[in-house]
Amino acid sequence: MTVLSRAIEAMIFASQEPVGEASLRDFLEQNGASPEDLPQMIAEISARYDGHGIELVSVAKGWQFRTCVELASMLTTVVERPRRLSRAAMEALAVVAYHQPCTRAEIETIRGVALNQSVLDALLGDDLIVPRGRKEVPGRPVLWGTSGKFLSAFGLVDLNALPRREELLVEPVSAEAPDEDGIAPVSEDGPT
């Protein structure tokens, strides 16, 4: 492992936030190495931690050391758990993630209920959403979008890693398929 590879490892380890690939490539270039060497260095660092308690993961368009998934449950009594978001906050956050940038009124329309200011404040306080400008309509409401911390908190490389709508829908599986008229067969015990 080269000195620069070790320096990359130290940069990632020392940072509280994921270290972006652009920063790592700039670091290599500033130190006389080719930025094209980064994938090989990342692979070497990652391989060194195979079977260890921590692993190198790609999140929020960068790299970060995290506890191995297999060991996380063992540490819940040792490490303080982050505050859980309320159902309303999770719903609002999902709307922002999938429809950003969007206004508070748009979030309320999609959710079908009013958005309590405390929910918005909690998302802002946790740095999960950030203002993304103002909409060019009367009143110029704030447009909201997700932050880099949102990507990191949910272990996403970028917004393209969000599950597609089709993946989130669950359709019940029936024992017998309906006929061509859409009517399910009925047994002696009633509908199946």
C-alpha positions in Angstrom: 0.0 0.0 0.0 1.5 3.3 -1.1 1.9 6.4 1.1 -0.9 8.2 -0.9 -3.2 5.2 -0.5 -2.6 5.4 3.3 -3.2 9.1 3.2 -6.6 8.6 1.4 -7.5 6.0 4.1 -6.6 8.5 6.9 -8.6 11.3 5.2 -11.7 9.1 5.1 -11.2 7.9 8.6 -10.7 11.4 10.1 -13.8 12.8 8.4 -17.2 12.8 10.2 -18.9 13.1 6.8 -18.4 11.1 3.7 -15.4 12.3 1.7 -16.4 13.0 -1.9 -14.6 11.4 -4.8 -13.8 14.9 -6.2 -11.9 15.8 -3.0 -10.0 12.5 -3.1 -9.1 13.0 -6.8 -8.0 16.5 -6.2 -5.8 15.3 -3.3 -4.1 12.7 -5.6 -3.5 15.3 -8.3 -2.0 17.8 -5.8 0.4 15.1 -4.7 1.6 14.1 -8.1 -0.6 11.0 -8.6 -3.1 10.3 -11.3 -6.8 10.8 -10.2 -7.4 7.6 -12.2 -5.6 5.6 -9.5 -8.4 6.3 -7.0 -10.6 3.3 -7.8 -7.7 0.9 -7.3 -6.7 2.6 -4.1 -10.3 2.4 -2.8 -10.4 -1.3 -3.7 -7.1 -1.9 -1.8 -8.4 0.0 1.3 -11.7 -1.8 1.2 -10.0 -5.2 0.8 -7.8 -4.5 3.9 -11.0 -4.2 6.0 -12.7 -7.4 4.8 -13.6 -9.4 7.9 -13.1 -6.4 10.3 -15.5 -4.6 12.5 -15.6 -1.6 10.1 -15.9 -1.4 6.4 -15.5 1.2 3.7 -18.8 2.1 2.1 -19.9 4.4 -0.7 -22.5 6.9 0.5 -23.6 10.4 -0.5 -21.3 10.5 -3.5 -18.3 9.8 -1.3 -16.6 7.3 1.0 -17.0 6.7 4.7 -16.0 4.1 7.3 -18.9 2.5 9.0 -19.7 -0.4 11.4 -20.3 -3.7 9.6 -23.9 -4.4 9.2 -23.6 -7.8 10.9 -22.2 -6.1 14.1 -24.6 -3.2 14.3 -27.2 -4.9 16.4 -24.6 -5.9 19.0 -23.6 -2.2 19.5 -27.1 -0.8 20.1 -26.6 -1.1 23.8 -23.2 0.6 23.7 -23.7 3.4 21.1 -26.5 5.9 21.6 -29.2 5.5 18.9 -30.1 8.6 16.9 -33.5 10.1 17.5 -36.2 8.5 15.4 -38.3 10.6 13.2 -42.1 10.7 13.6 -44.3 9.1 10.9 -45.3 12.6 9.7 -41.6 13.6 9.4 -40.8 10.4 7.5 -43.7 11.0 5.1 -42.7 14.6 4.6 -39.1 13.6 4.0 -40.1 10.9 1.5 -42.2 13.5 -0.4 -39.2 15.9 -0.5 -36.9 13.1 -1.6 -39.0 12.0 -4.5 -40.5 15.3 -5.6 -37.7 17.9 -4.9 -37.5 20.7 -5.1 -41.0 21.2 -3.6 -42.8 23.7 -1.4 -44.5 23.1 1.9 -47.9 23.4 0.1 -46.9 20.7 -2.4 -45.8 18.5 0.5 -49.2 19.0 2.1 -51.0 18.3 -1.2 -49.2 15.0 -1.8 -49.6 13.9 1.8 -53.2 15.0 2.0 -52.8 16.6 5.4 -51.4 19.9 6.8 -47.7 19.9 7.6 -47.0 21.0 11.2 -44.2 23.5 11.5 -42.6 21.3 14.2 -42.2 18.5 11.6 -40.4 20.9 9.2 -38.3 22.2 12.0 -37.3 18.7 13.0 -36.2 17.9 9.5 -34.3 21.2 9.2 -32.7 20.7 12.7 -31.5 17.2 11.7 -30.0 18.7 8.5 -32.1 16.2 6.4 -33.6 18.9 4.2 -32.3 22.3 3.1 -33.8 25.3 1.2 -33.2 25.1 -2.5 -34.4 28.6 -3.5 -37.8 30.1 -3.9 -40.6 29.2 -6.3 -41.5 31.9 -8.8 -45.2 32.3 -7.8 -47.0 34.9 -5.6 -45.6 34.7 -2.1 -42.4 33.1 -3.4 -42.5 30.0 -1.1 -39.3 28.2 -0.1 -38.4 25.2 -2.2 -37.1 22.2 -0.1 -34.7 19.5 -1.1 -32.7 16.8 0.6 -29.2 17.4 1.9 -26.0 15.4 1.8 -26.7 14.3 5.4 -30.0 12.7 4.1 -27.9 10.6 1.7 -25.5 9.7 4.4 -28.2 8.9 7.0 -30.0 6.5 4.7 -26.8 5.0 3.2 -27.5 6.3 -0.3 -24.8 7.0 -2.9 -27.1 9.5 -4.6 -30.8 10.1 -5.2 -30.8 7.6 -8.0 -30.3 4.9 -5.3 -33.8 5.6 -3.8 -36.1 2.7 -4.4 -38.4 3.1 -7.5 -42.1 3.4 -6.9 -42.7 0.0 -8.3 -40.4 -1.5 -5.7 -42.4 0.1 -2.8 -45.8 -1.2 -3.9 -46.9 -4.4 -2.4 -49.6 -6.4 -4.2 -51.4 -9.2 -2.3 -50.9 -12.6 -3.8 -54.1 -14.5 -4.2 -54.4 -18.3 -4.1 -56.4 -18.4 -7.3 -56.3 -15.8 -10.1 -59.4 -14.0 -11.2 -61.0 -15.0 -14.5 -61.1 -12.8 -17.5 -64.1 -10.8 -16.0 -62.0 -10.0 -12.9 -64.0 -12.3 -10.7 -62.2 -14.6 -8.3 -63.5 -18.2 -8.0 -65.7 -18.9 -4.9 -65.3 -22.2 -3.0 -67.8 -23.8 -0.7 -66.3 -21.9 2.2 -66.7 -18.5 0.6 -64.4 -16.3 -1.5 -60.8 -17.2 -1.6 
